Amino acid sequence: MPSNFESVHWHEEIDHRSVSPELQGTDWSIRSGTLKGGLSEGVDVVELNNGSLRVSVLPTRGMGIWNARLGNIPVGWKSPVERPVHPAYVNLESRNGLGWLDGFNELICRCGLSFNGPPGTDDGNPSPIESHVTLHGKIANLPASHVVTRVDAKQRLLSVTGVVDESTLFGPNLRLTSSVFTELGSNRFSIRDTISNHGAGPAEVQLLYHTNVGRPFLEEGAEFVCPAEVVVPRDPRAAEDVNSWSSYLAPTAEYAEQVYFFRMAADANGRTLALLRNNAGDRGFCVRYSVKQLPCFSQWKCTQPEAAGYVTGLEPGMNYPNFKSFERHHGRVHKLASGDDITIELDFDVYDSASQVQAAMAEIAELQQSAPRVEPHPTSPFC
């Protein structure tokens, strides 16, 4: 996963030499810059470097996370779309409604806010101008405004916050206020998102965190570990290998993607976690979240050849990425009243030792009270 930082024009930096004395002693920084050249021209980048972990945020692309790096360990994937694409060059209607893929290369991009899932006709949509929907919604291709970076000396946090509006006349008027933050010296970064309805009436909300990971975590023999209660293949293709849902292949010629839907066990507060670990068990990427906020989880297995994009997706969501009408029928399209908001919090850990991976697996084992029910075929109400 190349950083491509050689094409970033950095124009602002805050570091340990320029703020309060209590934050000195750790080689941290916040840099703001703009990508130059080609389809990336004008894409803003904010890099949070906590001294151990670097996280690159893309305000121009809906506050998505481009990539991260812990020491010399890259976190992200190698997409055929090599560099972030300015939303001006992404036509969501192209490729039969799959144009979203023309800009898809981030570690984390949101799918939503008013719809996600496959393109098609949504006859049950209360907003007639949104009866036709495109792949995974609009929010990942909308630029943020009011982008602010902060250094919190008391909590030892670096953060960037931006506001992204998804609004139209005669349709939804939704606002995402997103903060990405990391503690000095830690191996964790976090997202806190608030979605608010600024419209005059209720609005439908769908949101999924498309979290995409490749090497060095993904490889032959890598394992997806989670406290699953139920595992369901999305379609007949996924059903072919449902008994090996947790393991991964090497890059495989002519591989067709497989998706599995989960219901996760959680602790008394609704918190749970899901882990991708490499074959040796000494590298891991972990997402932690609340099933009260994000009750649905999807695993995307895409172990196609490297040049095509060797990747897996760990995707907590408010819904499963089915047709919106199907999700509405099963009560998984959230209705947000005028003036109301919802807040979602996620933590992402990068592990560089076997002991850290084992500790996360022990947490999962604590939540996993019994073996999951693995459905052999697509099953309602999941798909």
N, C-alpha and C positions, 0 to 999 in steps of 0.2 A: 504494500500500500504506500505509494510514494506520497511525500508530504506536499510536493509542488510549491513549497514556500519560496523557491527562487522567483516565482512569478507574482509574489505578493509585494505590493508597495506599502511598507509599514510607515504610518504617519503619526503614531502616538504610542507612547509607552510609559507605564508606571511600574516601578520596581522597588526592591527592598531599600534602595539608596535614597528614595524620594518621599518616604512617609514616616510614620511614627517609629520611635526607637524600638518599641516592643516587637515590631515585626522584622527587625533586622536579624541577621544571622541565618536566614533561610534565603536561598537564591530564587526568589519568586518574581513573577512579573505579569502584567496584563498588557498585551499589545493589540492595537487596532490597525487594520490595514484594508487594502482593496486589491482584489485580483485583477491582473492585467492580461489582455490578449484573448482573441477568439471569443467563444461563447461564454467565457468567464468574465469578460470585461465588465467592471463595475460591481462585482459581487463583494460585499463587505465581509471581513473575517475578524473575529475577536478571539484571541488566544489567551486562555487562562492557564498560567504555568505556576503550580503550587510548590515547585521545587523538586517534586518527584513525578508528578503527572501533568501532562499538557493536554488541554481540551480545546478544540477549535470549533467555534460556533459561527453559523452563517445567518446573520440577521436578514440578509436579502432573500434567503430561502426559508422563510417562515420560522426562524430561530432553530433550524435543524442543527445537528451536531455532525460536522464534516468527518472528523476522526479524532483519535486521542493517541497518546503515547506514554507508556510507563517506562522510564529509562530508555532502553533500546528496543522495547517491545511495542510494535505498532498495533493499534486497535482500530479495526475497520475492515474494509475489503477492497479488492481490485475489481471495480466495475468496468465494463467496456466503455462507459461514460467516464473518462479518466479524470476530469476536473469538474468542479461545481459549475452548473449552467445557470446563467441569469434567467429569471422567469420570463423575460421578454422573448426568449428564444424557445420556450416550451409551449406548444399548442396542445392543450389537453384534449381537444377534439380530434387531433390527427390519429392515424393508425387505428381507425375504428374505435376511437374513445380511449386508446391506450397511450396517448401522447405523454402522459405522466412519466413513462419510462425513459423518455428522452433526457430527463434531468436527474435520474435516479443514481446516486453514487454515495450517499451519506451513510455514516454509522447509524444515525437515528434520524428518521424523518416522520413527521406526523401525517396520519391519514384522516381527513375530516375537513372542516368541522361539521358541516351540515350533511355530509354523506361520505361514505367510503365503500370499499368493495369493488366488484367488477362493474364495467360500464353497461348501460342498458336503459330501459324505460321503467320508471317508477310511477305506476298508475295511481298509487295510493298517497302520493305526496300532497300535503295540504297546500303547498305553494305551486301553482300551475306552471310557473316559469322554471321549476326544477324537476319537471317530469322526466327529462332526459338527464342522466348522470354519467360522468366519466370516471375512469379508474381513480380510486383513492382520494377523490376530492381536490380541493383548491388550496388548502392552508400551506402546504409545503412549497407552493410557488407564489406566495404573496410576501412582499417585503415588509419588514418591521419598521415602525417609527418609534420615536422617543427611546432610542437605544442608549442605555446608561451603564457604565461600568462602576463598580464599587469595591472598596477595600474596607472590610469590617475588622478593625484591629482587636476589638474585644473578643469576637468569636473566631478570629483568625480565618476569615472567609474571603475569597475572591469571587466576584459574581458579575454577570452581565444580564440585564433585563431589557426586554423589548416588547412592543405592543403590535399585534397583527390583527387587522380588521378584515373580516369576511362579510361583506355587506353589499346589498343591492336594493334598488327600488322594487317594491312589490314582492320582496323575498326576505331572506334572513338578514339580521343585523347582529352578527356575533363578533365578539372580541376575545382574542387570546392575549393574556398578559403572562409572559414566560420569563422565568429566571433560571439561569444555569449557574451553579456555584460549586466550589470545591474548597476544602479545608487545607491549609498549608501543610505540606508534607504527607498528605494522605494518598491512598490508592483509590479514592472514590470521587465521583462527581455526581451531582444530583440535579433534578429538574423539578421545579414547582410551577405548575400551569394553572391559571384561573381562566375559565371560559365564562363569559358573561353575555347575557342577552340584552342588547340595547334597543330591541324592537318594541313596537307597541303591543304585540301579542305574543303568544307562546311560540317557541321555535324548537325544531327537532335538532338534536345533536348526536353525532357519531364521532368517535375518536379511537384511533389505534396507533400505538407507538411501534413503527416498523423499525426494529433494531437489528442491524445486519452485520454479521461477523464472519470473517474469513480467517486466513492463516495469521499467526501460528496456533490459534485455538482450534480452528477447523482443519482436520486432516483425517486420513484413513484411521479408523479406530477411535476417533473422538466420540465423546458421549454427551448426550443431553440428559441432565439429572434434574428432576423436579418432583414435588410431592403431589403427583397426579392422583385424583380420585377416579376420573373418567378420561379415556383417550378415544377419539373418534376420527376415522379417516374422512377427509372432506369429500372425496370422490372415488370412483373405482380405481383410478391410478394409485392413489394413496393406499387403498385397501390391499393392493398387491404385496406391500411390504409392511403391513401394520404391525406384525410381530417384531420387527426390528426398528420401530419408530425412534428408539433412543440412541441408535448408533449411526455412524456416518461412513460413507465410502470415500475413497480417493477420487480425484477428478475422473469422471466417467463419460466416455463418448456416448452421445445420443441419450443422455440422461434427461428424463422429463420430471419437472418439479413435483414434489409431494408435500401436502399440507395436512397437518393434524390439529384437531381442536381439543382443548383440555378444560376440565374443571379442576381447579387446584384446591388442595387442603391449605388451611391457614391457621395462625395462632389465634388466641382469644381476642386480639385486637384487629384481626383480619389481615395481618401482614403475612406475606409469603415470599418465596424467592425461586429463581430458576437459574441453572448453571450450565454453561458449556465448558467442558474440560477437554484438554488435548489427550492424546493417547497415553502419554507418559504420566499424566495426572499432575504435572508441575506447572501448568499454565491454566488459567480459568478466567472466564468473563461471566459476571453474575448480575442479574437484574432483580431488585427488590421493590415490592409495591404492595398496595392494599387491594384485596379482592372486593372490598366495599366500594372502592372507586373504579376499579377495573376488573370486573368479574369474569371476563373472557380471556383466554390465552390461545394463541395460534403459534405453531411451529412450522416454519417454511424450510424445507430441505431442498437445496438446489446445488447438488454436487456435480454440476456439469464441468466441462473442461475449463482450465484456468482462464483462457482467453475469452470465454463466454461469460465468466463471472461465477467463480467458485465461492459459494456463500450459504449461510443459513440465517434464518430470521427467528428471533425470539420476540414475540409480539403481544404484550399485554394490551387489552382493549376494553372499551365499554361494550363492544359488540364483536361478533365474529365477522370476518370479511366476506359475507354472503351478499346476495342482492339485497338492497335496502328494504324492498317490500317484504322479503322473507324475514328479515330481522325485525321489522315492525310488527309483523304477524305474531312473532314469538316474544314481543315485549322488550326487545333489546335496542330500541331507538329511544333515547332519553328525551323527554319533553321538559324544556326549560322555560319557566314562566317569565314574562316581561319583568326586567329589573333584577332577576335572580342570577346567581352564578354558582359554579361548582369548582372545586380546587382538587388537583391531582398531584401527587408527589411520588417520585421514583428515585431510587438510588442505584448507581451502577458501579460495581467493584471490579477492578482488574487485579488478578492474582498472578504472582510471579514465583510462587514456591508451592511445593507439595503440601506443606503444612496448612497453608491458607486454603487450598482446594479441599483438603480433608476436613477442615473446620466447616466450610460451607456444606459439604456433603453430610456432615453430622447434623447440621441444622435441618437439612431436608429430611433426613431419616427420622428426626424427632417429630416432624409434622406428618410423616407418612405412616399412618396407623395400620394400614393394610395395603395389599397389592392393588394397583389400579384395575378398574374394569375396562378392558380393552375391547371395544366393539369391532367385529370383523368387517363391517360394512358401514357406509354412511347412514346415520341414524338421527331421526328427529328427537328433540328439537334443535340439535346442533347444526344439521345441514340437510 
